[in-house]
Amino acid sequence: MSSTVVVAIDGPSGSGKSSTSRGVAARLGLRYLDTGAMFRAMTWWMLEHEIDVHDVAAVAAHAQEPDIVSGTDPSAPTISVDGTDVAEAIRGEDVTGSVSPVSAVPEVRARLLALQREAIDTGGIVVEGRDIGSVVWPQAEVKLYLTADPAARAMRRAAEEGGSDLAATEQSLLARDRIDSGRAAAPLVMADGARHIDTTPFTLDEVIDQVVELVGAAQGQV
């Protein structure tokens, strides 16, 4: 396995990106970066500092202030803001309900894009997000776009959140899809050259196996 390979895994919430990305990185001995956590961290900071997340100018004005640091160990990924561990805090309802408007602000995307490219720089990494293959690192050797049936996505997300209402979770995910796909800055799309995998009928291990095989093929090892 090349120590410089970059694997870009994009897709909507609940499609299996995080579990797949971490599993592939662990299997192949690569680093792992969750770019969605970076947007959540930025959103957490805005909420903590009482910035109106729907005020684009206000969010843009403060986008350079938080110090966001992402750990890249797939077995124990970390994220901190201004030295504070926010791995749990960024998964709360307040952040979940506010991350889309913050993510749509061009100044936020530009700030985090620079941090993401800095982390990817030397390769040897699996990166998950919504625009990795299309914007962040279009030269990635392996580009994937994961999707799943909305009901399956809702079940996965509800399980992650401790048994949330399935119908409400599904509607929330679909609303997030509409926002992410319709935004002007780096919308959620399948990148040119990406391989589409519908994860609905597969177990996590089966999806990881498919991705590992694709990475091996791209590296001339299969």
Beta strands, then each sheet from edge to edge (+ up, - down):
strand 1: 6-10
strand 2: 31-34
strand 3: 68-70
strand 4: 79-81
strand 5: 84-85
strand 6: 125-129
strand 7: 142-147
strand 8: 195-198
sheet 1: 2+ 6+ 1+ 7+ 8+
sheet 2: 3+ 4- 5+
end
